[in-house]
Structure formats: structure tokens, C-alpha cells
Amino acid sequence: MKLYIIRHGETDWNVQGRLQGQSNTHLNENGIRLAKVTAEALRDVPFDLGISSSSSRARTTAEIILGDRKVPLLTDDRLLELSFGAWEGLGCHKENFEIPSDHFDDFYLKPMQFVPGEGGETISKLCERTKKFYLELIHNPDYQDKTILIATHGCTVRALLQNVREDKEHFWGTGVPMNCAVNIVDVNDGKSTLTAADQVYYGEEDMTDYYTLES
């Protein structure tokens, strides 16, 4: 089994620095363009199946990547982004910060201690639901020889990779994956190996990091 785990393309809320979480935002024009660039780079990948979160931004990204391949595209809510609860839609950058908490930086610096807004979800809970999805997927006997696209979200990508990477202490690894970044995982006999990390297929001029992990 080979998995291509991709973060969705850019949205207006990415640009504006607003918490998206499970809000159903859509790709903007640039996000569609980056997804098309990525689709062109992956045009020869023989995908057998696509699985996406039900969010529009992830599903549209998957549809663009799969293109005219006649393969199923399923949705699974276990691939949704972390819920920020009452904080969704609020500015989270220094210049537009609206979150009523003195500890929001825990999301990046101490993720397992992060406390979300009312009705939100901890990263530990996200890891639990994505682990159930991941284990069910890699042990499905019908998928053992398949190449599968998984379209999801930045924090969810990192939660999925907790089932792959040996370093489980540093949740974010090198940081939040960029829009349309692809992680490729080979699965053999239930053992997962990361063969490409946060691969992007567009140029440096489009590499916009909207999130900075500062210590």
C-alpha cells in the first residue's frame, strides 16, 4: 500500500490568519492553482482510491488531484481538522489576534497541553480519531496493493503521521505543512515508512508559511 497524504490548498482564511478548524471554508483562486500544479506533478501516480475529509477545501483538493481518473472518492469525518470550537473564524496572527486566551501558543509549542475554545477538541482527541482511521485503513485486506490519496488538513496530517514517525514527542515535526504539501507513506505487512515528507511541487515564490513556531 502506498499513501499520498496531502494538505488542502490555500483558502482566504489561511491568508487572513483565521482559525478554520471544522468550518467549511473553500479553496481560493490561488489554492485551486496550487492544487492544479500538484495534480500535474502527480499525474502519473496510479491512484486506486481517494479519501477526503468532508470539508470543501479538502474534497476539492482531492478532486483536482484525481482529475479524470475513474476512481472512487470517499469522505470520512475522522479526517476533519481539529475543532477549535467557539474560536473558529477568529484571527490567530499577531496583527489580528482575537482569541480570548493567553495560552494559544500552546497549540504550536506544547500541542498536547493545548486547550481549545468551548466545544473544541484537544490534539490528543484528534490523534485518537485519526489513529482509528489509519489502523482501519492499513489493515483493510482490500487495500494492501492499492495507491491511495488522503486529502485532509494541517493538524490532521501531523496526527496521522504520529502513526508513522518514530519521533512522537515533537508533534509538529518541522512545522505546519504548507498548502498542498504531500507526505508519502509505504505500508508493508502493517509497517509504515515515510518515504517523502512535506513535498511541495511548486516554486519557492509560492511557499508561503502562514504559521511560525517560535520558542
N, C-alpha and C positions, 0 to 999 in steps of 0.2 A: 504494500500500500504506500502511495505517495500522497502527501497532503500539501496543498498550497494554501497557507493561512494568510489572508490579506486584510489589511485595514481599509475601510471605505475611503473614497475620495473626499476632497475638501468640501465643506459646507460654509454658508455665511456665518454660522455661529462659531466655526473654527476661526475664521478671520476676525470676528468681533470679540473673541475671547469669552464666549458664554458657555456655561456648563450644559452639555447636551443630554448626557445620560440616556434615559429611555424616551426622551421627547422625539417625536417622529419628524426630524428635520430632513431636508433633501439636499442632494448634491447641487452645488452652484455650477456656473459655467466652467470655471477652472477645474472643479472636481471632476466633471464629465470629461474634460480634455485629458487630465492626468490618468483617468481610468482607461481612456482610449489608447493613450501611449503605452500603458501597461498591458492592455489587451494585445496590442501589436507585438510587444516583446514576448508574450506568452502564446502567440498564435499557433505554434507547432506543438504545444502541450496537449496530449490526447486525453483531455478530461472525460471521465465517465459519469461524473455526478457533480452537482453544486449544492452546497448547503449554506444558507444565509440566515442571519438574524432577520426578524420580521420588520426591522426598521427600514424605511425607504432608502436611506443613504447607503446601507449595506446591500440591500437587494438590488438596487440599481447598479451598484458597482459590480456585483456578480453577473448581472445580465449583460453588462458591457464586456466583461472579461470573457464570458462564454460565447458571446457573439452568435453566430449562426450554427453552432454545434447543436445537434439534436440530442441533447442530454437533459435529464430531469434537473430542476432546481427546486430543492425543498427549503422550507423555513423551519427554524427551531428556536423557540424563545429562550432556550438556555444559552444562546449566542448573543442575546441582547447585551447592551452596555450596562455597566454598573449604574444602578439607580441612585441619583443624588437627592431624591425626594423633593422637598419643598424648595431646594436650591436650584433646581433646573431652570435654565434661562437667565440666571444671574451672571454678571460679569465676574471673571475669575483672574484677570490680569491686573498688574499693579495699577495701570492707568484707568481701569474701570471697575475696580474691586467693589462688589456689592454683597459678599457673603457674610452673614452675621455670625462669624466665628473667628477667634484668634488663633485657631489651630488648623486652618485649611491646608497649610503647607505639609501637614502630616500625610496628606494624600500622596505626595511625592517623596517625602523624606522618611516617613515612618508609616508606610501604607497599611500594615497590619494593625496599627493603632488608630487609623482614620475613623472618625465618627461623622457620618453624613447628616444632611438635613432631615427633618421629620419625615418619616415614611420612606427613607432611603435604605441603602443596603451597604453592609460592610464589605471590604475586599475579601475577607475570609468567606463570607457567604457566596460571593461571586466565584471564588475558587471551588467551592463545594459544587455549585451547579454546573460549572464548566467541566469539572472532573468527571461528573456523571456522564455528561455528553461525550467526553473524549474517550473514556473507557468503553462505553457502549459502542462507539464508532469503531475503535481499533480492534475490538473483539468480535465484530459482526462478521460471520463467516462469508457473507455475500460480497464483502468489500475487500478481501485480502489482496486481490490483484488489481485493485482499482486506483485510479488517479482522481483525487477529489479536491475541488475548490471549496474553501471555507471563507466566507465573507463576513467580517464582523467589525469590531471596534477596538480602539487603542488599549484600553484597560483589559478588555476581554481577551485580546491577543496575548497579553502578558500572563493572564490567568491560565489560558490554555497551555502556554509554554512551561508553566510550573510542572506539567506532567512530562516534560521532555528534558529540560535543562537540569544539570546536576546541581547548579548553584541555585538553591531555593530561598536563600536568605535575602538576596537582592532582587526583589520582585520586579523592578523596572529595568534591570539589566543596564543597558546603555541609555535608557530613557524611553519616553513615549514614542512608539513607532510613527514615522511620518505617514501622511496620507498615501494610500496605495502601496505601502511597504509590504513586501511578501516574505514570509518565513516558510521555508520548505523543510518538511519532515518526512524521513523514510521510516516506515514501520515494518519490521520483520519479526515474526514469531512473538508479537506483543511488545517488542523492544523498539523504542522510538529514538531516532537520531536526527538532530538538527543539522541539515546539510547546507542551508543558506539562511542567514539572519538579516532581517530588515533590509532586504534587497529592494532598491528602487531602480526604475528603468527610465527615469527622466533625468535631465541635466541639473547641474548644481544651481543654476539660476532659478529652478523651481523648488529647491529644497528649503522649504520654509518650516522652521521649528517653532511652533506656537507655544511650546511648553519648555521651560528651563528648570532643571532640577538643580537647585542651589543648596549647598550645605552650610 
